[in-house]
Amino acid sequence: MSLLPKIISGKRAEQRRAELYRSVIRKYAKKGGQLFGSIPEGHHRQFFCLDTHTWVWHEEWLDQTGKRQIVTTRYDVRPNFVLKSQGGNSYQRVGIEELRNLYQAARLYYFQIRSDFQF
């Protein structure tokens, strides 16, 4: 029996899983972006849990001159602290106030997402 059909079939299944994962992330990122009120016209906002220890806040908008502005903040949750990287810069520890805000945002996100799975 040829291995090629198994390899191709396995890659297709992998691709489907990856596409499904991206689709779910996009759906919940959009919901997460709406947790904090309405999104202004021309803005795009996302907030989501990427994996077991990474949270992402992403915003895009056009400034007064029509130039696209993009801010992406990644939070890396460690056992004893949280690190933050914004715009590709190096990671820095998050202060207590921002940590509280992130915690509240994660709780809101969790309860919003959890409601999708109530039967």
Secondary structure as the mmCIF struct_conf table of DSSP 4:
data_model
#
loop_
_struct_conf.conf_type_id
_struct_conf.id
_struct_conf.beg_label_comp_id
_struct_conf.beg_label_asym_id
_struct_conf.beg_label_seq_id
_struct_conf.end_label_comp_id
_struct_conf.end_label_asym_id
_struct_conf.end_label_seq_id
BEND BEND1 LEU A 3 LEU A 3
HELX_RH_AL_P HELX_RH_AL_P1 LEU A 4 GLY A 33
TURN_TY1_P TURN_TY1_P1 GLN A 34 PHE A 36
BEND BEND2 GLY A 37 GLY A 37
HELX_LH_PP_P HELX_LH_PP_P1 SER A 38 PRO A 40
TURN_TY1_P TURN_TY1_P2 GLU A 41 GLY A 42
STRN STRN1 HIS A 44 ASP A 51
TURN_TY1_P TURN_TY1_P3 THR A 52 HIS A 53
STRN STRN2 THR A 54 LEU A 62
TURN_TY1_P TURN_TY1_P4 GLN A 64 THR A 65
BEND BEND3 GLY A 66 GLY A 66
STRN STRN3 ARG A 68 VAL A 77
BEND BEND4 PRO A 79 ASN A 80
STRN STRN4 VAL A 82 GLN A 86
TURN_TY1_P TURN_TY1_P5 GLY A 87 GLY A 88
HELX_LH_PP_P HELX_LH_PP_P2 ASN A 89 TYR A 91
STRN STRN5 GLN A 92 ARG A 93
HELX_LH_PP_P HELX_LH_PP_P3 VAL A 94 GLY A 95
HELX_RH_AL_P HELX_RH_AL_P2 ILE A 96 SER A 115
TURN_TY1_P TURN_TY1_P6 ASP A 116 PHE A 117
#
